[in-house]
Amino acid sequence: MTQGRLRSRGDDLHVLLELSSADLRIGAVNDALDLAELSRTMGARFTFCGPLTPEFCAEAARRPAATLQATSRPFSRAELPLYAWDVCRWLLRLRALRPHVVHLNYPGYGPSLACAARLAGIPIVARAGPIVARNPAARWIDAYAANCRPQAKDLLASPMADRVVLTGDLFRPDRLTQTMTPVRPLPAARPGRPRILFLGQLVERKGIHVLIEAMAALRGEAELLLVGGDWSAGGYAADMQNLARRHGVDDGIAFENHRPDVGALMSAADVFVLPSLSEARPRSIIEAMTLGVPVVASDVGDVASLVAHEDTGLLVSPGDPAALAAALARLVRSPELRKRFGASARERAAREFNAERTARQYLRLYRSLIDRRGPIGEAELRDREV
């Protein structure tokens, strides 16, 4: 049953990739689709499974990639008979599908697909994430894929560090350029007031409260476009609107619900800001740099590997409204600085972000696991070719 080795290098490498969400607004979901499409010309084919939606299945078929309506059960002692039954069902699916590798696009707690793949002798790759005590999957995973060190920081500090492989970004500029047409009219720009753009989730770790306090310190020198989520959802979103009113800056802020036209939003911005309290390697910064928009961001996670301070943008300490306001003020008040940083950002993005190179790294990882069962780290991959 096991597909431990490819019959020959001419065979397609078949990857069964399970998603935890099929929401096409999520970066990790689009990364998986991009990986499938890019890998097609490199001798690999993908089958997606998980809680798939009709919209996702249609997009997967366009790439093209196959889909399977099947989802793992997490390990549970209380429901062990149901879990065991689900493992058996996955064993039958694996026999029919005959994948060479199983890829979990999430860090799961003993997913039944991983258990079945382990029993079948199929190598398992999982997306890097936090370590959960006693997670049975920790014994089954052969390699953890991470796009940067902060995403895998817990794993790198654990006995599983030798299983971590840094793959890089799957960012594709062509996907960004396909979103240059606004899906609905943008808020009208105010003459003489540069536009600052925030794009992201409406959650506390994104530091929107820090940004609103910084805008109060700017005293109307710029306008702010806050895009993401649903501003009528209450909770943090409502708190942020109330905070803007209390600071008297709500008339200079446009609260926009999520919209997919990222290219149009970035193209209308003079400065992109990401005041997060925690991050890994934000896709939004890469998008801004690609379109030549200077970035002001918190120095958290792997942001400093993207934003070159005083070259492509400015880095500030997280949770510091005064420092954020000072950095924004420099760019708001200097069109020349915005132009210089933006040009440098565009050049760096073109030089460093290569989705094809990242796809080859994934295929190198898959083939290495097929050729050599067991944990394999980044050092060994560097000596191998796809």
Secondary structure as UniProt FT lines:
FT   TURN            9..10
FT   STRAND          13..18
FT   TURN            24..25
FT   HELIX           27..40
FT   TURN            41..43
FT   STRAND          44..49
FT   HELIX           54..62
FT   TURN            63..64
FT   STRAND          66..68
FT   TURN            78..79
FT   HELIX           80..97
FT   STRAND          101..104
FT   HELIX           112..120
FT   STRAND          124..127
FT   TURN            133..134
FT   HELIX           136..139
FT   STRAND          143..146
FT   HELIX           150..152
FT   HELIX           153..156
FT   TURN            159..160
FT   HELIX           161..163
FT   STRAND          164..166
FT   HELIX           173..177
FT   TURN            178..179
FT   TURN            191..192
FT   STRAND          195..199
FT   HELIX           204..206
FT   HELIX           208..218
FT   TURN            219..220
FT   STRAND          223..227
FT   TURN            231..232
FT   HELIX           236..247
FT   HELIX           250..252
FT   STRAND          253..256
FT   HELIX           262..267
FT   STRAND          271..274
FT   HELIX           283..290
FT   TURN            291..292
FT   STRAND          295..298
FT   TURN            301..302
FT   HELIX           303..305
FT   TURN            310..312
FT   STRAND          313..316
FT   TURN            318..319
FT   HELIX           321..332
FT   HELIX           335..352
FT   HELIX           355..371
FT   HELIX           378..381
FT   TURN            382..383
//
